[in-house]
Amino acid sequence: MRYKISCSARAELMDHDGSEIDKSSPVTRKLVGLSCHSDSVLNYAELPFATECALRGGFVRLGQADNGQLTMSVEIDSVRKLTRKEIGILSEDLAGQLNDGIGAGCFDFLTVATGLHVQTRAAQAEACSGGRHRVASQVIER
């Protein structure tokens, strides 16, 4: 049995001149599900419990919230349920990665190919904390 921890942040799609592309655009909908498998947030995390929990995953994926808002999310799983404190530490780390780390550059291949740029929304400076983002821990079986 493994436990899944997920974190998501609101994102926006920008065109080549820096204008935001509307969330209802067909282009935005086509990007839902796009993942960045070239790097993982776990490669940069300094978590004291990472080895003990055998954390894995950490690849950024684009999604769409119920209201149509583009999202950038990360899922990590663990061999044991994390404590509230550990989830808090992990959430802070994921927030940093989504906002200025891997999240800032993991979709560069999209920019090179199309001129489109994905970024987290500036108003969401603290992903996964302060009630602004969803952090969930649940049991999954694999």
N, CA and C atoms as an extended XYZ file, in Angstrom:
426
Properties=species:S:1:pos:R:3:atomname:S:1:resname:S:1:resid:I:1 pbc="F F F"
N         0.837       -1.175        0.000 N   MET     1
C         0.000        0.000        0.000 CA  MET     1
C         0.886        1.242        0.000 C   MET     1
N         0.480        2.221       -0.775 N   ARG     2
C         1.212        3.486       -0.843 CA  ARG     2
C         0.250        4.630       -0.563 C   ARG     2
N         0.787        5.728       -0.108 N   TYR     3
C         0.014        6.928        0.185 CA  TYR     3
C         0.370        8.006       -0.833 C   TYR     3
N        -0.644        8.691       -1.321 N   LYS     4
C        -0.433        9.714       -2.336 CA  LYS     4
C        -0.584       11.097       -1.713 C   LYS     4
N         0.351       11.976       -2.018 N   ILE     5
C         0.311       13.372       -1.593 CA  ILE     5
C         0.280       14.193       -2.873 C   ILE     5
N        -0.694       15.092       -2.992 N   SER     6
C        -0.769       15.901       -4.204 CA  SER     6
C        -0.856       17.369       -3.839 C   SER     6
N        -0.324       18.171       -4.720 N   CYS     7
C        -0.339       19.615       -4.543 CA  CYS     7
C        -0.596       20.238       -5.901 C   CYS     7
N        -1.463       21.244       -5.914 N   SER     8
C        -1.709       21.911       -7.188 CA  SER     8
C        -1.698       23.423       -7.000 C   SER     8
N        -1.338       24.103       -8.051 N   ALA     9
C        -1.294       25.560       -8.061 CA  ALA     9
C        -1.992       26.055       -9.319 C   ALA     9
N        -2.634       27.205       -9.216 N   ARG    10
C        -3.237       27.782      -10.415 CA  ARG    10
C        -2.124       28.190      -11.370 C   ARG    10
N        -2.375       27.989      -12.639 N   ALA    11
C        -1.382       28.315      -13.669 CA  ALA    11
C        -2.059       29.125      -14.758 C   ALA    11
N        -1.238       29.679      -15.610 N   GLU    12
C        -1.767       30.415      -16.755 CA  GLU    12
C        -0.913       30.105      -17.971 C   GLU    12
N        -1.545       30.187      -19.114 N   LEU    13
C        -0.880       29.948      -20.384 CA  LEU    13
C        -0.704       31.291      -21.064 C   LEU    13
N         0.528       31.590      -21.432 N   MET    14
C         0.857       32.868      -22.058 CA  MET    14
C         1.297       32.622      -23.500 C   MET    14
N         0.959       33.571      -24.377 N   ASP    15
C         1.437       33.430      -25.754 CA  ASP    15
C         2.788       34.127      -25.914 C   ASP    15
N         3.308       34.138      -27.121 N   HIS    16
C         4.663       34.632      -27.394 CA  HIS    16
C         4.867       36.095      -27.026 C   HIS    16
N         3.788       36.899      -26.987 N   ASP    17
C         3.951       38.314      -26.638 CA  ASP    17
C         3.614       38.614      -25.175 C   ASP    17
N         3.402       37.565      -24.371 N   GLY    18
C         3.154       37.745      -22.942 CA  GLY    18
C         1.696       37.932      -22.568 C   GLY    18
N         0.788       37.773      -23.510 N   SER    19
C        -0.641       37.893      -23.214 CA  SER    19
C        -1.176       36.551      -22.723 C   SER    19
N        -2.036       36.610      -21.705 N   GLU    20
C        -2.628       35.378      -21.191 CA  GLU    20
C        -3.637       34.828      -22.184 C   GLU    20
N        -3.586       33.529      -22.397 N   ILE    21
C        -4.550       32.857      -23.261 CA  ILE    21
C        -5.726       32.451      -22.390 C   ILE    21
N        -6.932       32.745      -22.825 N   ASP    22
C        -8.134       32.474      -22.054 CA  ASP    22
C        -8.234       30.996      -21.674 C   ASP    22
N        -8.694       30.760      -20.445 N   LYS    23
C        -8.786       29.388      -19.946 CA  LYS    23
C        -9.780       28.534      -20.728 C   LYS    23
N       -10.703       29.155      -21.448 N   SER    24
C       -11.668       28.392      -22.234 CA  SER    24
C       -11.192       28.121      -23.659 C   SER    24
N       -10.001       28.580      -23.969 N   SER    25
C        -9.445       28.390      -25.304 CA  SER    25
C        -9.227       26.903      -25.600 C   SER    25
N        -9.469       26.482      -26.837 N   PRO    26
C        -9.189       25.092      -27.215 CA  PRO    26
C        -7.720       24.716      -26.992 C   PRO    26
N        -6.828       25.686      -27.139 N   VAL    27
C        -5.399       25.424      -26.914 CA  VAL    27
C        -5.167       25.016      -25.460 C   VAL    27
N        -5.781       25.737      -24.532 N   THR    28
C        -5.634       25.420      -23.114 CA  THR    28
C        -6.161       24.021      -22.830 C   THR    28
N        -7.326       23.701      -23.334 N   ARG    29
C        -7.926       22.376      -23.097 CA  ARG    29
C        -7.056       21.259      -23.660 C   ARG    29
N        -6.390       21.500      -24.783 N   LYS    30
C        -5.545       20.471      -25.385 CA  LYS    30
C        -4.296       20.176      -24.547 C   LYS    30
N        -3.897       21.122      -23.709 N   LEU    31
C        -2.702       20.929      -22.894 CA  LEU    31
C        -2.971       20.174      -21.602 C   LEU    31
N        -4.239       20.012      -21.247 N   VAL    32
C        -4.589       19.294      -20.018 CA  VAL    32
C        -4.060       17.865      -20.112 C   VAL    32
N        -3.326       17.468      -19.080 N   GLY    33
C        -2.726       16.141      -19.041 CA  GLY    33
C        -1.263       16.122      -19.460 C   GLY    33
N        -0.780       17.219      -20.034 N   LEU    34
C         0.622       17.291      -20.439 CA  LEU    34
C         1.513       17.192      -19.204 C   LEU    34
N         2.493       16.311      -19.249 N   SER    35
C         3.390       16.109      -18.120 CA  SER    35
C         4.827       16.391      -18.514 C   SER    35
N         5.598       16.736      -17.528 N   CYS    36
C         7.033       16.933      -17.697 CA  CYS    36
C         7.741       15.776      -17.009 C   CYS    36
N         8.191       14.808      -17.781 N   HIS    37
C         8.855       13.640      -17.208 CA  HIS    37
C        10.372       13.737      -17.282 C   HIS    37
N        10.876       14.899      -17.682 N   SER    38
C        12.328       15.046      -17.790 CA  SER    38
C        12.985       15.356      -16.445 C   SER    38
N        12.175       15.745      -15.455 N   ASP    39
C        12.737       16.095      -14.151 CA  ASP    39
C        11.653       15.953      -13.093 C   ASP    39
N        12.060       15.732      -11.859 N   SER    40
C        11.135       15.561      -10.742 CA  SER    40
C        11.479       16.546       -9.642 C   SER    40
N        10.467       17.038       -8.950 N   VAL    41
C        10.721       17.932       -7.819 CA  VAL    41
C        11.520       17.228       -6.729 C   VAL    41
N        11.440       15.903       -6.681 N   LEU    42
C        12.178       15.154       -5.658 CA  LEU    42
C        13.692       15.227       -5.868 C   LEU    42
N        14.125       15.552       -7.081 N   ASN    43
C        15.565       15.700       -7.334 CA  ASN    43
C        16.148       16.910       -6.617 C   ASN    43
N        15.295       17.826       -6.185 N   TYR    44
C        15.755       19.063       -5.549 CA  TYR    44
C        15.310       19.181       -4.094 C   TYR    44
N        14.499       18.256       -3.651 N   ALA    45
C        13.955       18.320       -2.295 CA  ALA    45
C        15.006       17.908       -1.267 C   ALA    45
N        15.005       18.611       -0.166 N   GLU    46
C        15.862       18.258        0.963 CA  GLU    46
C        14.946       17.915        2.124 C   GLU    46
N        14.421       16.706        2.076 N   LEU    47
C        13.439       16.254        3.054 CA  LEU    47
C        14.060       15.186        3.944 C   LEU    47
N        14.077       15.396        5.256 N   PRO    48
C        14.715       14.435        6.160 CA  PRO    48
C        14.039       13.065        6.174 C   PRO    48
N        12.813       12.977        5.710 N   PHE    49
C        12.057       11.720        5.740 CA  PHE    49
C        11.938       11.062        4.361 C   PHE    49
N        12.586       11.610        3.355 N   ALA    50
C        12.435       11.121        1.976 CA  ALA    50
C        12.858        9.658        1.817 C   ALA    50
N        13.989        9.288        2.374 N   THR    51
C        14.478        7.915        2.233 CA  THR    51
C        13.594        6.953        3.008 C   THR    51
N        13.276        7.315        4.239 N   GLU    52
C        12.444        6.465        5.094 CA  GLU    52
C        11.077        6.188        4.459 C   GLU    52
N        10.544        7.181        3.780 N   CYS    53
C         9.214        7.052        3.173 CA  CYS    53
C         9.256        6.528        1.744 C   CYS    53
N        10.462        6.346        1.203 N   ALA    54
C        10.636        5.894       -0.179 CA  ALA    54
C         9.761        6.728       -1.124 C   ALA    54
N         9.907        8.052       -1.040 N   LEU    55
C         9.115        8.943       -1.874 CA  LEU    55
C         9.439        8.722       -3.344 C   LEU    55
N         8.414        8.779       -4.163 N   ARG    56
C         8.615        8.668       -5.612 CA  ARG    56
C         7.560        9.498       -6.322 C   ARG    56
N         7.808        9.757       -7.612 N   GLY    57
C         6.918       10.608       -8.403 CA  GLY    57
C         7.506       11.999       -8.505 C   GLY    57
N         6.669       13.005       -8.348 N   GLY    58
C         7.139       14.388       -8.353 CA  GLY    58
C         7.230       15.029       -9.721 C   GLY    58
N         6.531       14.465      -10.704 N   PHE    59
C         6.546       15.039      -12.043 CA  PHE    59
C         5.392       16.021      -12.187 C   PHE    59
N         5.662       17.159      -12.770 N   VAL    60
C         4.657       18.217      -12.908 CA  VAL    60
C         3.722       17.881      -14.063 C   VAL    60
N         2.420       18.104      -13.827 N   ARG    61
C         1.390       17.811      -14.826 CA  ARG    61
C         0.418       18.993      -14.900 C   ARG    61
N        -0.026       19.284      -16.100 N   LEU    62
C        -1.043       20.323      -16.285 CA  LEU    62
C        -2.427       19.700      -16.160 C   LEU    62
N        -3.310       20.420      -15.515 N   GLY    63
C        -4.685       19.965      -15.337 CA  GLY    63
C        -5.635       21.131      -15.498 C   GLY    63
N        -6.885       20.866      -15.210 N   GLN    64
C        -7.887       21.918      -15.299 CA  GLN    64
C        -8.873       21.725      -14.154 C   GLN    64
N        -9.062       22.783      -13.365 N   ALA    65
C        -9.995       22.756      -12.243 CA  ALA    65
C       -11.430       22.750      -12.768 C   ALA    65
N       -12.371       22.487      -11.883 N   ASP    66
C       -13.782       22.462      -12.271 CA  ASP    66
C       -14.241       23.762      -12.916 C   ASP    66
N       -13.652       24.880      -12.507 N   ASN    67
C       -14.035       26.184      -13.073 CA  ASN    67
C       -13.305       26.495      -14.381 C   ASN    67
N       -12.522       25.537      -14.884 N   GLY    68
C       -11.817       25.719      -16.145 CA  GLY    68
C       -10.411       26.280      -16.000 C   GLY    68
N       -10.039       26.685      -14.795 N   GLN    69
C        -8.715       27.254      -14.536 CA  GLN    69
C        -7.620       26.216      -14.793 C   GLN    69
N        -6.601       26.600      -15.529 N   LEU    70
C        -5.446       25.738      -15.765 CA  LEU    70
C        -4.704       25.553      -14.443 C   LEU    70
N        -4.271       24.352      -14.155 N   THR    71
C        -3.530       24.074      -12.933 CA  THR    71
C        -2.227       23.356      -13.259 C   THR    71
N        -1.286       23.479      -12.356 N   MET    72
C        -0.019       22.767      -12.413 CA  MET    72
C         0.015       21.931      -11.135 C   MET    72
N         0.160       20.624      -11.262 N   SER    73
C         0.106       19.783      -10.076 CA  SER    73
C         1.268       18.795      -10.019 C   SER    73
N         1.499       18.332       -8.808 N   VAL    74
C         2.547       17.355       -8.540 CA  VAL    74
C         1.961       16.285       -7.632 C   VAL    74
N         2.251       15.033       -7.926 N   GLU    75
C         1.864       13.937       -7.046 CA  GLU    75
C         3.101       13.177       -6.627 C   GLU    75
N         3.138       12.863       -5.351 N   ILE    76
C         4.238       12.093       -4.776 CA  ILE    76
C         3.605       10.982       -3.967 C   ILE    76
N         4.199        9.814       -3.983 N   ASP    77
C         3.660        8.794       -3.095 CA  ASP    77
C         4.716        8.281       -2.143 C   ASP    77
N         4.230        7.678       -1.068 N   SER    78
C         5.058        7.278        0.068 CA  SER    78
C         4.625        5.890        0.538 C   SER    78
N         5.551        5.165        1.168 N   VAL    79
C         5.213        3.849        1.700 CA  VAL    79
C         4.453        3.937        3.013 C   VAL    79
N         4.449        5.113        3.624 N   ARG    80
C         3.685        5.294        4.860 CA  ARG    80
C         2.982        6.643        4.834 C   ARG    80
N         1.972        6.752        5.669 N   LYS    81
C         1.250        8.009        5.782 CA  LYS    81
C         2.154        9.045        6.425 C   LYS    81
N         2.219       10.229        5.831 N   LEU    82
C         3.031       11.302        6.389 CA  LEU    82
C         2.293       11.969        7.536 C   LEU    82
N         3.064       12.466        8.491 N   THR    83
C         2.468       13.219        9.588 CA  THR    83
C         2.063       14.596        9.067 C   THR    83
N         1.260       15.310        9.840 N   ARG    84
C         0.873       16.671        9.439 CA  ARG    84
C         2.107       17.553        9.267 C   ARG    84
N         3.069       17.386       10.162 N   LYS    85
C         4.297       18.181       10.075 CA  LYS    85
C         5.052       17.862        8.784 C   LYS    85
N         5.171       16.575        8.453 N   GLU    86
C         5.868       16.174        7.228 CA  GLU    86
C         5.134       16.680        5.984 C   GLU    86
N         3.807       16.618        6.002 N   ILE    87
C         3.034       17.144        4.868 CA  ILE    87
C         3.285       18.635        4.730 C   ILE    87
N         3.367       19.344        5.861 N   GLY    88
C         3.663       20.780        5.823 CA  GLY    88
C         5.022       21.070        5.216 C   GLY    88
N         6.029       20.298        5.626 N   ILE    89
C         7.385       20.473        5.085 CA  ILE    89
C         7.402       20.165        3.588 C   ILE    89
N         6.770       19.073        3.210 N   LEU    90
C         6.704       18.691        1.798 CA  LEU    90
C         5.948       19.747        0.996 C   LEU    90
N         4.855       20.249        1.540 N   SER    91
C         4.054       21.266        0.853 CA  SER    91
C         4.855       22.532        0.594 C   SER    91
N         5.614       22.962        1.591 N   GLU    92
C         6.446       24.158        1.401 CA  GLU    92
C         7.468       23.935        0.297 C   GLU    92
N         8.064       22.750        0.288 N   ASP    93
C         9.045       22.443       -0.743 CA  ASP    93
C         8.393       22.419       -2.122 C   ASP    93
N         7.238       21.764       -2.226 N   LEU    94
C         6.536       21.706       -3.508 CA  LEU    94
C         6.125       23.096       -3.974 C   LEU    94
N         5.697       23.933       -3.031 N   ALA    95
C         5.307       25.303       -3.382 CA  ALA    95
C         6.473       26.041       -4.030 C   ALA    95
N         7.635       25.923       -3.434 N   GLY    96
C         8.815       26.581       -4.001 CA  GLY    96
C         9.159       26.050       -5.371 C   GLY    96
N         9.068       24.741       -5.531 N   GLN    97
C         9.385       24.154       -6.824 CA  GLN    97
C         8.381       24.563       -7.899 C   GLN    97
N         7.106       24.606       -7.548 N   LEU    98
C         6.099       24.996       -8.542 CA  LEU    98
C         6.219       26.462       -8.927 C   LEU    98
N         6.582       27.304       -7.977 N   ASN    99
C         6.600       28.740       -8.232 CA  ASN    99
C         7.879       29.253       -8.860 C   ASN    99
N         9.030       28.719       -8.478 N   ASP   100
C        10.256       29.284       -9.051 CA  ASP   100
C        11.313       28.236       -9.370 C   ASP   100
N        10.986       27.015       -9.168 N   GLY   101
C        11.945       25.960       -9.462 CA  GLY   101
C        11.564       25.237      -10.731 C   GLY   101
N        11.308       23.961      -10.593 N   ILE   102
C        10.994       23.122      -11.745 CA  ILE   102
C         9.750       23.614      -12.478 C   ILE   102
N         8.781       24.146      -11.738 N   GLY   103
C         7.558       24.652      -12.365 CA  GLY   103
C         7.820       25.796      -13.325 C   GLY   103
N         8.874       26.554      -13.063 N   ALA   104
C         9.197       27.702      -13.913 CA  ALA   104
C         9.822       27.289      -15.235 C   ALA   104
N        10.370       26.089      -15.320 N   GLY   105
C        11.065       25.717      -16.543 CA  GLY   105
C        10.736       24.357      -17.112 C   GLY   105
N         9.886       23.601      -16.437 N   CYS   106
C         9.685       22.225      -16.892 CA  CYS   106
C         8.928       22.114      -18.212 C   CYS   106
N         8.225       23.162      -18.596 N   PHE   107
C         7.522       23.118      -19.873 CA  PHE   107
C         8.208       23.973      -20.929 C   PHE   107
N         9.515       24.165      -20.786 N   ASP   108
C        10.280       24.916      -21.786 CA  ASP   108
C        10.190       24.285      -23.169 C   ASP   108
N        10.057       22.959      -23.215 N   PHE   109
C         9.931       22.286      -24.514 CA  PHE   109
C         8.689       22.775      -25.252 C   PHE   109
N         7.638       23.116      -24.514 N   LEU   110
C         6.433       23.655      -25.125 CA  LEU   110
C         6.695       25.047      -25.704 C   LEU   110
N         7.450       25.856      -24.962 N   THR   111
C         7.783       27.205      -25.412 CA  THR   111
C         8.627       27.155      -26.687 C   THR   111
N         9.597       26.271      -26.704 N   VAL   112
C        10.468       26.143      -27.875 CA  VAL   112
C         9.652       25.713      -29.100 C   VAL   112
N         8.749       24.781      -28.911 N   ALA   113
C         7.998       24.240      -30.036 CA  ALA   113
C         6.862       25.151      -30.512 C   ALA   113
N         6.246       25.902      -29.580 N   THR   114
C         5.028       26.633      -29.942 CA  THR   114
C         5.046       28.126      -29.632 C   THR   114
N         5.971       28.569      -28.802 N   GLY   115
C         5.969       29.959      -28.359 CA  GLY   115
C         5.070       30.196      -27.161 C   GLY   115
N         4.360       29.159      -26.705 N   LEU   116
C         3.490       29.274      -25.534 CA  LEU   116
C         4.293       29.021      -24.269 C   LEU   116
N         3.908       29.696      -23.187 N   HIS   117
C         4.626       29.576      -21.924 CA  HIS   117
C         3.621       29.306      -20.806 C   HIS   117
N         3.917       28.315      -19.956 N   VAL   118
C         3.083       28.003      -18.807 CA  VAL   118
C         3.784       28.527      -17.567 C   VAL   118
N         3.024       29.217      -16.718 N   GLN   119
C         3.598       29.708      -15.476 CA  GLN   119
C         2.551       29.653      -14.372 C   GLN   119
N         3.015       29.588      -13.121 N   THR   120
C         2.069       29.665      -12.016 CA  THR   120
C         1.583       31.094      -11.910 C   THR   120
N         0.395       31.275      -11.412 N   ARG   121
C        -0.188       32.612      -11.292 CA  ARG   121
C         0.537       33.395      -10.223 C   ARG   121
N         0.892       34.632      -10.509 N   ALA   122
C         1.657       35.478       -9.597 CA  ALA   122
C         0.964       35.660       -8.256 C   ALA   122
N        -0.347       35.664       -8.228 N   ALA   123
C        -1.077       35.856       -6.977 CA  ALA   123
C        -0.947       34.654       -6.052 C   ALA   123
N        -0.421       33.576       -6.554 N   GLN   124
C        -0.324       32.350       -5.768 CA  GLN   124
C         1.112       32.125       -5.316 C   GLN   124
N         1.619       33.032       -4.518 N   ALA   125
C         3.020       32.994       -4.128 CA  ALA   125
C         3.354       31.848       -3.187 C   ALA   125
N         2.378       31.354       -2.435 N   GLU   126
C         2.665       30.288       -1.486 CA  GLU   126
C         1.803       29.075       -1.800 C   GLU   126
N         2.182       28.341       -2.798 N   ALA   127
C         1.421       27.156       -3.180 CA  ALA   127
C         1.377       26.175       -2.023 C   ALA   127
N         0.269       25.504       -1.880 N   CYS   128
C         0.091       24.433       -0.896 CA  CYS   128
C         0.060       24.935        0.539 C   CYS   128
N        -0.097       26.194        0.771 N   SER   129
C        -0.210       26.685        2.137 CA  SER   129
C        -1.190       27.843        2.189 C   SER   129
N        -1.604       28.189        3.357 N   GLY   130
C        -2.497       29.321        3.524 CA  GLY   130
C        -3.871       29.124        2.916 C   GLY   130
N        -4.261       27.884        2.673 N   GLY   131
C        -5.578       27.614        2.131 CA  GLY   131
C        -5.727       27.970        0.662 C   GLY   131
N        -4.671       28.356        0.004 N   ARG   132
C        -4.777       28.774       -1.399 CA  ARG   132
C        -4.741       27.589       -2.351 C   ARG   132
N        -4.134       26.528       -1.912 N   HIS   133
C        -3.996       25.369       -2.786 CA  HIS   133
C        -4.438       24.130       -2.052 C   HIS   133
N        -4.732       23.139       -2.818 N   ARG   134
C        -5.212       21.891       -2.275 CA  ARG   134
C        -4.029       20.968       -2.016 C   ARG   134
N        -3.955       20.458       -0.817 N   VAL   135
C        -2.977       19.431       -0.493 CA  VAL   135
C        -3.767       18.263        0.061 C   VAL   135
N        -3.574       17.114       -0.493 N   ALA   136
C        -4.328       15.960       -0.033 CA  ALA   136
C        -3.405       14.780        0.184 C   ALA   136
N        -3.724       13.990        1.156 N   SER   137
C        -3.002       12.747        1.402 CA  SER   137
C        -4.042       11.641        1.458 C   SER   137
N        -3.860       10.622        0.677 N   GLN   138
C        -4.829        9.538        0.675 CA  GLN   138
C        -4.139        8.221        0.366 C   GLN   138
N        -4.802        7.145        0.724 N   VAL   139
C        -4.270        5.806        0.485 CA  VAL   139
C        -4.547        5.409       -0.950 C   VAL   139
N        -3.523        4.880       -1.588 N   ILE   140
C        -3.721        4.291       -2.918 CA  ILE   140
C        -3.063        2.919       -2.908 C   ILE   140
N        -3.503        2.061       -3.728 N   GLU   141
C        -2.879        0.736       -3.819 CA  GLU   141
C        -2.259        0.587       -5.185 C   GLU   141
N        -1.040        0.063       -5.196 N   ARG   142
C        -0.344       -0.166       -6.465 CA  ARG   142
C         0.259       -1.528       -6.452 C   ARG   142
